[in-house]
Amino acid sequence: MTRHIQRPWLSLQENPDPLAATGPALMWGVVSTGGIARAMVRDLALLPDARLAAVSSRDTERAAQFAREFGVGRSFADDGGVPGYARMLAEADIDVVYVATPHGQHHEVARAALEAGKHVLVEKSFTVNAHEAQELVDLAGERGLFLMEAMWSRFVPGMLRAFEIVESGELGEVQWVSADLGFPAPQDPEHRIWDVAAGGGALLDLTVYPLLWAVGTLGYPDSLTAVGTLNEDGVDTQNILALSYSGGQLASLTSSLLAHGPRTATVAGTEGVLTTVGSVNNPTELVVRRGWDPARVETVDVIGRGFVYELREVTRCIQQGLTESPTMPWTDTLDTMRLFDGVRAQLGIRYPNDIRVPHRR
């Protein structure tokens, strides 16, 4: 099982103004033109020291449309058997690449970007298994390049404030945590969320968010039990993870592509309890009650879609010559992928990419 370690969370005081430039402007390239890429690019435009230089897609028209929509000077698409992203990576002036493809393609594209000498931000889930994740981390370390999983929720004000409250001791010793995220996903068999080859399913798409609440307050668990449901294609439609710790603490995490949920997190301690209002991955209100006292409500403001904070961290780290973020370090990404591998073993979830993983004797 994964290690139980203390989180090096970024504090609100350390990043008071994410819109303030922290160094020379960086040139960005984006791989994929889907919804998450569009949302990220809109927030990237808010940074004065970031420039969107190029976009790539498998389809020529989608790449061109994205470029027109966001005023990108260059667009690249698959041509003559050469992937569009490979053609984009050949552009010498691109400093950092954001990989927003489906999960099953993350390893392939991120590896190509690192081999091309680019810094890389990879959308969550980082890869589909721990073996792929370790390969990317090793390559970034060898090349001295920045690499980070795009776990944007680690940087949003509501999440940071929640963990500050926990660290302050106001809740006492945390004893249990619960968090959920769910929605009925469109029943489109062509959508990547239902495609096992793309790494589809609730685990890689949603569970990273409820897991963050357990990791941020209790660390990684000492043991884990998973139950879940798979459809006829082997895609996990929903799951519940029960995490336990050597000190007796517990966490219950629910993810679903079948039903709406409250999308809340609860952190319960010996002296008080904290609950979230708004999305579990970007809370805008925190309700804190100490003992039987009346509840206190704290409201937080969020800039843009909430991706600005993560993009500021990537920009700052690259400008300062860092290869990994202290708030989203490689060890956490690797621990999460190992944990997910353990969940998949219990639920019977398998991806085509797993064939690349060497068998242990």
C-alpha positions in Angstrom: 0.0 0.0 0.0 1.1 3.6 -0.5 3.0 5.6 2.0 1.3 7.8 4.6 3.0 11.2 4.3 2.4 14.8 5.2 1.2 17.2 2.5 3.3 20.2 1.6 0.3 22.3 0.8 0.7 25.8 -0.6 -0.8 28.4 1.7 -3.0 31.3 0.6 -0.4 33.7 1.8 2.2 32.2 -0.5 0.2 33.0 -3.6 -1.7 36.2 -2.9 -2.2 37.3 -6.5 -2.0 34.6 -9.1 -2.5 37.2 -11.9 0.8 39.0 -11.0 3.6 38.0 -13.3 6.4 36.0 -11.7 9.0 36.2 -14.5 9.6 36.2 -18.3 6.6 35.1 -20.5 6.4 31.5 -21.4 5.2 30.2 -24.8 2.5 27.4 -24.4 1.4 24.7 -26.8 -1.9 22.8 -26.2 -2.5 19.2 -27.3 -6.2 18.5 -27.9 -9.1 20.8 -28.5 -11.8 19.4 -26.1 -13.7 21.1 -23.4 -11.0 21.0 -20.7 -8.5 22.5 -23.1 -10.9 25.4 -23.9 -11.5 26.1 -20.2 -7.7 26.0 -19.4 -6.9 28.3 -22.4 -9.4 30.9 -21.2 -7.8 31.1 -17.8 -4.3 31.0 -19.3 -5.2 34.2 -21.1 -5.5 35.9 -17.7 -1.8 35.4 -17.0 0.4 38.3 -18.2 3.5 36.1 -18.5 1.9 33.3 -20.6 1.4 33.2 -24.3 -0.6 30.6 -26.2 1.6 29.9 -29.2 0.2 26.7 -30.8 -2.5 24.0 -30.7 -2.6 20.5 -32.1 -5.4 18.1 -32.9 -5.9 14.9 -34.9 -8.3 16.8 -37.1 -7.3 19.8 -39.3 -10.5 21.7 -39.0 -10.8 21.3 -35.2 -7.2 22.5 -34.8 -7.9 25.5 -37.1 -11.2 26.3 -35.4 -9.6 26.3 -32.0 -6.8 28.6 -33.3 -9.3 31.0 -34.7 -11.4 31.0 -31.5 -8.5 31.8 -29.2 -6.3 33.8 -31.5 -3.6 31.2 -31.7 -1.0 31.8 -34.5 -0.3 28.2 -35.3 -2.4 25.0 -35.5 -1.2 21.5 -36.3 -3.1 18.3 -37.3 -2.2 14.8 -38.2 -0.6 14.7 -41.7 1.0 11.8 -43.6 1.1 9.6 -40.6 2.8 12.2 -38.4 0.7 13.2 -35.4 -0.2 16.8 -35.1 1.3 17.0 -31.7 4.7 15.8 -33.0 4.7 18.5 -35.6 3.9 21.1 -32.9 6.6 19.8 -30.7 9.1 20.5 -33.4 8.5 24.3 -33.0 11.6 25.6 -31.1 9.9 28.5 -29.4 7.4 26.5 -27.4 8.4 26.3 -23.8 5.7 24.2 -22.1 3.0 21.8 -23.4 -0.4 21.2 -21.9 -1.6 17.6 -22.6 -5.4 17.5 -22.6 -6.0 14.3 -24.6 -8.0 11.3 -23.2 -6.1 9.5 -20.4 -5.0 6.6 -22.6 -2.9 9.0 -24.7 -1.2 10.9 -21.9 1.9 8.8 -21.6 2.5 8.8 -25.4 2.1 12.5 -25.8 3.9 13.6 -22.6 6.8 11.3 -23.4 7.1 12.8 -26.8 7.0 16.3 -25.4 9.7 15.6 -22.8 11.9 14.0 -25.5 11.5 17.2 -27.5 12.8 19.2 -24.6 9.5 20.7 -23.5 8.2 21.2 -20.0 4.9 19.4 -19.5 1.6 19.8 -17.7 -0.5 16.6 -18.0 -4.2 16.6 -17.4 -5.4 14.3 -14.6 -5.4 11.4 -14.4 -1.7 11.6 -15.1 -1.6 8.3 -16.9 -3.6 5.1 -16.7 -1.2 3.1 -14.5 1.8 3.6 -12.2 4.3 2.1 -14.7 3.5 4.8 -17.2 3.7 7.5 -14.6 7.1 6.3 -13.3 8.5 6.3 -16.9 7.5 10.0 -17.3 8.8 11.0 -14.0 12.1 9.3 -14.7 12.4 10.9 -18.1 11.7 14.4 -16.7 14.3 13.9 -14.0 16.9 12.7 -16.6 16.2 15.7 -18.9 15.9 18.3 -16.1 12.4 19.3 -17.3 9.3 20.4 -15.4 6.5 17.9 -15.2 3.2 18.1 -13.3 -0.1 16.5 -13.1 -2.9 19.0 -13.7 -4.6 18.5 -10.3 -6.0 22.1 -10.3 -8.0 21.6 -7.1 -4.9 21.5 -5.0 -4.4 25.2 -5.8 -7.9 26.7 -5.6 -8.6 29.1 -2.6 -11.4 27.0 -1.1 -9.3 23.9 -0.9 -6.3 25.7 0.5 -8.4 27.4 3.1 -10.0 24.1 4.1 -6.7 22.5 4.7 -5.5 25.6 6.6 -8.4 25.2 9.0 -7.6 21.5 9.5 -3.9 22.3 10.1 -4.8 25.0 12.6 -6.2 22.4 15.0 -9.7 24.0 15.1 -11.3 20.6 14.3 -9.1 18.7 16.7 -7.7 15.4 15.5 -9.4 14.4 12.2 -11.1 11.0 12.6 -13.1 10.5 9.4 -13.5 12.1 6.0 -16.2 11.6 3.4 -16.3 13.1 -0.1 -18.3 12.4 -3.3 -18.5 13.4 -6.9 -21.1 12.1 -9.4 -23.3 12.9 -12.3 -25.2 10.9 -14.9 -22.8 11.0 -17.9 -24.3 11.1 -21.4 -24.9 7.6 -22.7 -22.9 8.1 -25.8 -20.8 5.0 -26.5 -18.5 7.0 -28.6 -17.6 9.4 -25.8 -14.1 8.9 -24.3 -15.6 8.6 -20.8 -17.1 5.2 -21.9 -14.1 4.1 -23.9 -11.9 1.7 -22.0 -9.0 2.3 -24.4 -9.2 6.0 -23.5 -9.0 5.2 -19.8 -12.7 6.0 -19.4 -14.7 5.4 -16.2 -15.4 7.0 -12.9 -12.0 6.1 -11.3 -9.6 8.0 -13.5 -12.1 10.8 -14.3 -13.6 11.6 -10.9 -12.1 9.8 -8.0 -9.0 12.0 -7.9 -11.2 14.7 -6.4 -12.8 12.9 -3.5 -9.4 11.3 -2.9 -7.8 14.7 -2.5 -9.8 15.4 0.6 -8.6 12.2 2.3 -5.0 12.8 1.2 -5.1 16.4 2.2 -6.2 15.7 5.7 -5.0 12.2 6.6 -2.4 11.4 3.9 -2.3 8.2 1.9 -3.9 5.2 3.5 -2.4 2.1 5.1 -5.1 -0.1 3.5 -8.0 0.3 1.0 -11.1 -1.7 0.1 -12.9 -0.9 -3.1 -16.4 -1.9 -4.4 -17.7 -0.8 -7.8 -19.8 -1.6 -10.9 -18.4 -2.3 -14.4 -20.5 -2.1 -17.5 -20.3 -4.8 -20.3 -17.3 -3.0 -21.8 -15.3 -3.2 -18.6 -15.7 0.5 -17.8 -16.3 1.3 -14.1 -19.6 3.2 -13.8 -19.3 4.0 -10.1 -17.2 3.0 -7.1 -16.8 3.5 -3.4 -13.4 3.4 -1.7 -13.0 2.8 2.0 -9.6 4.0 3.3 -8.2 3.1 6.7 -5.2 4.4 8.6 -3.0 2.9 11.3 -4.3 5.5 13.8 -7.9 4.3 13.3 -9.0 7.1 11.0 -11.3 6.3 8.1 -12.3 7.9 4.8 -15.2 7.0 2.5 -15.0 8.2 -1.1 -17.8 7.9 -3.7 -17.6 8.4 -7.5 -20.4 7.9 -10.0 -21.1 8.3 -13.7 -24.7 7.1 -13.1 -26.3 9.5 -10.6 -26.2 13.0 -9.2 -24.7 13.3 -5.8 -24.3 16.2 -3.2 -20.7 16.8 -4.4 -19.6 17.7 -0.9 -16.8 16.9 1.5 -16.9 16.5 5.2 -13.9 16.5 7.5 -14.8 15.4 11.1 -12.5 15.9 14.0 -12.6 15.5 17.8 -13.4 19.2 18.3 -15.4 20.1 15.2 -16.5 19.5 11.7 -16.0 21.1 8.3 -18.3 20.7 5.3 -18.1 22.2 1.8 -20.7 24.1 -0.3 -20.3 24.2 -4.0 -18.4 21.7 -6.1 -16.2 19.3 -4.1 -13.3 20.1 -6.4 -13.6 23.9 -6.1 -15.6 24.8 -3.0 -16.9 28.4 -2.7 -18.2 28.1 0.9 -16.8 26.3 4.0 -19.1 25.6 6.9 -17.2 25.1 10.2 -18.8 24.1 13.4 -16.7 23.7 16.6 -18.4 21.3 19.1 -22.0 22.3 19.5 -21.4 26.0 18.8 -23.2 27.8 15.9 -21.7 27.2 12.5 -19.4 29.7 10.9 -19.5 30.1 7.1 -16.5 31.3 5.2 -16.9 32.4 1.5 -14.1 32.4 -1.0 -13.8 34.0 -4.4 -12.4 32.2 -7.4 -10.7 33.8 -10.4 -11.9 32.6 -13.8 -12.8 28.9 -13.9 -10.3 28.2 -11.1 -7.4 27.0 -13.3 -5.5 30.2 -13.0 -3.9 29.1 -9.7 -2.5 25.9 -11.2 -1.3 27.7 -14.2 0.5 30.3 -12.0 2.2 27.5 -10.2 3.4 25.9 -13.4 4.6 29.2 -14.8 6.4 30.1 -11.5 8.1 26.8 -11.2 9.4 26.8 -14.8 10.6 30.4 -14.4 12.5 29.4 -11.3 14.1 26.4 -12.8 12.2 23.8 -10.8 11.4 20.4 -12.2 8.4 19.7 -9.9 5.9 21.6 -7.9 6.2 21.4 -4.1 2.4 21.5 -3.9 1.9 18.8 -6.6 5.1 16.7 -6.3 5.9 13.6 -8.3 5.7 11.4 -5.3 2.0 12.3 -4.9 1.2 11.5 -8.5 3.0 8.2 -8.3 1.3 7.3 -5.0 -2.1 8.1 -6.5 -1.4 6.0 -9.6 -0.3 3.1 -7.4 -3.4 3.5 -5.3 -5.5 3.4 -8.4 -3.7 0.3 -9.6 -4.7 -1.3 -6.4 -8.3 -0.3 -6.8 -8.4 -1.6 -10.4 -7.0 -4.9 -9.2 -9.9 -5.2 -6.7 -12.5 -4.2 -9.2 -11.1 -6.0 -12.3 -10.6 -2.8 -14.4 -8.1 -3.3 -17.2 -6.9 -0.9 -19.9 -5.1 -1.8 -23.2 -2.1 0.2 -22.0 -1.6 -2.3 -19.2 -0.1 -4.7 -21.7 3.0 -2.5 -21.7 3.5 -3.1 -17.9 6.2 -5.7 -17.3 5.0 -8.8 -15.3 6.7 -9.3 -12.0 8.1 -12.7 -11.2 
